Amino acid sequence: MALAYTRRLNKELAEIHAGTPVGINLVNADTFEKWLFTVEVMGTSEYEGEKFLLMFRFDNAYPISAPAVQFVVDDTHKAPVHPHVYSNGHICASILGREGWSPVLTVIAICITIQSMLASCKKKEQPSDNDRYVPRAPENPKKARFHYHGTCWRSAA
Amino acid sequence: MQLPSGSQTPGQATSSEPENASRPSVVVNENTDISLLTQAQLYDLNQNLLEDAVPNIPLIGPLSSISTLRAEYEEGSRSFVNQVDYLASQGYLSVRRARGDGDCFYRSLAFAFIEYLLNSPQTNVAVALATSLLESTIPMLEDAGFQKLVFEDFYEVLLSLIQQIVVPEPGGTTLTSETLLEAFQSPEVSNSVVVYLRLVASAQIRNDPEEYSPFLFHPELGEPMGTREFCEHFVEAVGKEADHVQMTALTRALKLNLNVAYLDGRSSTGKVDFVEFRDPDSQLENGSPITLLYRPGHYDILDKRTAEAL
């Protein structure tokens, strides 16, 4: 019982090993704490030729509550420039918050949602409050409060 | 963690020096001088407070006398007190509280349902019927488009709890009132059951859009919503309170009879209206339906027994 979340992740992993959607590839799932995927947008888009590294962090509340999901930003990886993606890699997407998360979503379902969020981007620009949010952002994006009203607003709380 | 009120928005300005996005989290105790924290630390602190906003009461509590409910209103509303007295006069001597976390309807219903099976005069029959009913929800969820992978763990938690009424756990005992309460107070078991009931309610709505779509409205905006969007945001999402539609869907899917006592303080005579959810195929006798107590925004369980009688 104690490790129900690893049981679920094991099942998801078996599916992932059987095949992932085009443009989404598993990089590392050696532990049940952290998984890494590369995400690319296929076809014509603002992000042609770019490849991003997406990090999932899990705890034993998964899948009742969402995993912590963000783009990796380091010497070799950058976050996509997108109105819902902060330059520290944090993502403002309703499915990752309490409002939109549901336990029927899976890691791959999140990858697909983020891939299509990028694919549908018309103009590469940072969230308007990027400079305000990033210096104060909690290390774990799940600890941040986002509001979702079409555009991205960080909570004033 | 206790903070003096108002400490979330200190009047004193603090410098906001540039910081890295990653930094160690602040440890705050009663000796911490809030005014020495940086903006970023205060921000984190506030976020932690938000996380802890739900009061620390059990997910499902023990049976307590209805007089504890009355006491909540004795200083305030006479009409609520009259309604509590009315419930007592109808034989509802006890209340079992659920945590107000938005899952209280599902959690209360699940607890009351399993307790009903546990106390049924023929538990073997009751458990067998409940098991076959529960099995019938699997194709229902699959028809609604849910992958087995995402729901089978939750299903197994609920099924094994019900099975445990008649079949002892390996190396353990059969379910008792005490172990049922313990199970429902453990977040992992309790939340798994809540999620499964949410998915059953959602599947019922998704599989019969003609029946339900005229009743799907955004709970705050009042605007009509599409079936899928409604189910994703207001049925499947954890922490979203159930309204009439979800209650109808769930009681139909589980073939349950349910009474909900509306304690709204509006009655001049003190009478309490009971909203009845009835399923023609219900296996629960009409005389002993599950009864929940509704107060605006919250559900608890009503019981005719006293804690001493358990």
Interface residues (C-beta under 8 A of the other chain):
Chain A: M1 A4 R7 R8 K11 E12 E15 N60 P63 I64 S65 N88 R98 E99 G100 W101 S102 P103 V104 L105 T106 V134 P135 R136 A137 P138 E139 K143 A144 R145 A157
Chain B: S16 P18 E19 A21 S22 R23 S25 Q39 A40 Y43 D44 N46 Q47 N48 L50 E51 F146 Q147 L149 V150 F151 D153 F154 V157 P187 E188 V189 N191 S192 V195 L199 E232 H233 E236 A237 V238 G239
